[in-house]
């Protein structure tokens, strides 16, 4: 939950850049998995996917707040 609090304190631009970094990281992990069929840290795929979803949720909440 600490992580979510830190994310909520960040600006929209910071969240978008973090989302882009996670997207690149996930792409790299998926490519590595498809080539080698083995990852050193397979749990990172799940962790990155969940973190990306958290960021998108917070971005959507901020958009809804600004629309009101």
Secondary structure as UniProt FT lines:
FT   HELIX           2..9
FT   HELIX           12..36
FT   TURN            40..42
FT   HELIX           43..67
//
